[in-house]
Amino acid sequence: MKKIIHKATTRGLANHGWLKSYHTFSFASYQNVERMNFGMLRVLNDDLVQPNMGFGTHPHKNMEIISIPISGSLSHKDNMDNKRAIELGEIQVMSAGTGITHSEFNDSKTAAVNFLQLWIIPEAENVTPYYNQKMFDKAERKNKFQVLVSPKDKQIADSLPINQQAYLSMIDLDKDLEATYELKNGAYFFLIEGAVSIEDETLEARDALGITETEKVFIRATKNSKLLVIDVPMNR
């Protein structure tokens, strides 16, 4: 088993006033040659957008983009005629493929929006762009793993498909309970909230642990916890 730990305090930070963004991996002005990616996981940004602010229209190409609201609601508009709000409990996926443009905005006048944005390198380039979002039943991840995203050619029921052999799962694990995660590739464990022990490593909120070269990982919650697992190929 190989492990790499990324504590929350080691992330890059871009503070633009209207946006505070923590970068797990090199992104924009934060560049760290030792923090370029975890396998096909290229970007994991933890964004806080202030009220009545947002990202103007901008392009993406050949990337699988996944957004996960942590609090609040984020409006989305793109050149594929999608104009929707992403609510807490929903997951949004975009296969940028040959190219898309989109914007994201916090319509609230009073509350900030916190969301995670992930970029996963696709297994094939220049595919037809794809968009979807789905509300997931949180009861289905109570002390068990709920698959949110899976490969389009091996799609797991009720999950959203992406153009890569990658899986995103989430678990809400109660204090003092244990869970076992079976790896398909390498797995990157990002703790959204709470505290857990994973293979003798202690994680607190926004800490992360990458694990490879093993089949199973044992997890124990020391507080009520919300854990995201990003299971990605380590090589193309």
N, C-alpha and C positions, 0 to 999 in steps of 0.2 A: 504494500500500500504506500502510495505517495500522497503527501498533504502539502497544501500551501494555504496559509492563513492571511487574510486581509482584514485588519481591524478597521472599524469605522473611522477612527481618527487619522488613518493613513491615506484616506481618499483625497483626491484633488478637489479643490473648491473654487467655483466661479461665482462671485457675488455681484450681480448686476443691478441690485436694488429691487427691481421688479421680479427678478428671478434669482434664486439661490440654488445652485446645482452642484451636487457632490458626484464626483466621477470615480468609479471604482477602477476604470481603465483609462489609458490616455485618450483625451478627447479635447478638441479645440486648443485652448491655450495651455491645458495641463498635459505635459508630455513627460512620460517616465518609461524608459526603455525596458524596465523590469515589470511594467504593468501595461502591456499592450493588449493582452487578451487571455482568455482561458479556453484553449481549443478554438472552436468556432464561435464562441461568445466573444464578441468584439467590444460591445458597449454595455455598461450598466450604469445609468444615470438616475440619481435620486433627486427629483426636481420639486421645488416649492415655488409656485407661481402666485404672485400677489393678486388681489381683486382687480377686476377690470384691466387685466394685462394678459399678454400671451405672445406666442410665436407667430410672426407674419408668414405669409406664403413662401415656402422654400422647397427645393427639390430633394428627392432621394432616388437612388438607382442601385439595383442589384444588392439589396439587403432585405432581410426579414426583420421587420420592426414590430415590437410587441409593447403595448402600453398597459400598465396596471395601476389604476387609481388606488391610493391609500386613504385619502380623505378628499372630500369635495367632488366636483364635477367639472369636466373639461370638454368644451365644445370643439368639434372637429369638422373641417370642411376640406374637400379635395377636388381634383380635376376629374374624378370618376363619378361626380354627382352625388357623393356621400356628404350629407350634412346632418350630423348627429352629435348628441352629447354622450360622453363616456362617463357612466355613473360608477359610484363605489359598488364593488361586487362584479363589475363587468371586466372583460378582457378584450382588448382590441388587437387585431393582427393585420399587418400589411405586408404583402410581398411586393416590394418596389419594382423588381424586375427591370423592364425596359425603361422605366422612369415614371415617377409621379410627382405632383406638387400638392402640398397640403398646408393648412394652418391649424393652430391650436390656441384656444382662448379661454380664460377664466371669466365667465359671465357674471359671477357673483360680485355684488357691490361691497361685501363685508368679509367674506371668508377666503383664505388662501386655499389653493389646491396642491396636494402632494401626490405625485405619481412617479412610478418607476418606468423608465423607458429602456428597453433592451434592443440591441442590434445583434442579429445572428447572421453570420456569413452563409449564403445559400449554397446548396449543392450544385445548382445549375444557374447560369446567368441568363439574362435577357428573356426571362419568362414573361408571360402576360401578367400585368399587375393584378393584384387581388386584394380585396378588403373585406373584413367581417368583424363583428363584435358580438359578444354573447354575455348574458347574465348567468352567473353560476350560483347554484344553491349552496350556501355556506354550510348547511347541515351535512353535505356530502364530503366535507373535509374535516369534520369533527373527529379528531384522534385517528384519522386515516388519510392516506394520500389521495387527493383528487387531481386527475390529469386535466390540465387546462389546454395544453397545446401538444400536438403530436405530428409526425410526418404525414404529408398528404397521401403517400402511397401505403401507409400503415396506420391510417387514422383510427384512433381509439374513439369509441362511441361517446358522443356528447362533448368532445374536445374540438378545438379549432385547428385546422391544418396549416402547416407551413412547408416551405420548400427546403427542408433540411431534415436529416435523421436525428432530430432533437425533440426533447420532451420537457415540458414545464409542468410541475406539480406543486401543489400547496397543501399544507396540513396545519390545522389549528390544534395544537397539542396541549392538553391540560397538564398542570403542574404535577410532577412525580410520575407521569406516565411515560411509557417507552414506545418507540416505533422502529421498524426496520425498513430501510430503503434498499431496493435491489437496483444496482446500476446497469444501465444499458450501454453507456459510453463512459466518459468522465462526468462527474457530477459536481456542480458548484452550488453550495448551500448558502443562501443569503437570508439572514434572520431579520425579518421585518420588525418584530417586536417580541419582547420576553427575554428568556435566557435558556440556553440548552447546552448539553454536553454531547459532542459528537466525536466518537473515537478518541476520547481523552483530551479533546480540545474544548475549551469553554467559549461560547459565543454569547455576546450580549447584543442589544438592538443595533442593527445595521452592520454588524460584523459578518464576515463571510469566510467560508472554508471550501477550497477545491480539493477533491479527492479523485485519484486515479489508481489503476492497477489493483482493483479489488472487486468482488462481486456484491458484497453487502456492507451496509453501514448502519451502525446502531446509534440511535438518538434517544436522549432522555431530557425531558423538560424540567428545569428547576424553577421556572415560573410558567404561567400560562403564556403560550408562545404561538407566533405565526411565522411559519418557515416556508420559504420559496426554494424549490430545487430546480436547477437549470441543468439538464442532462444533455450534453452535446458531444459530437465527435471531436476528438482531439486533433485530427488531421483531415485534410480534404480527401 
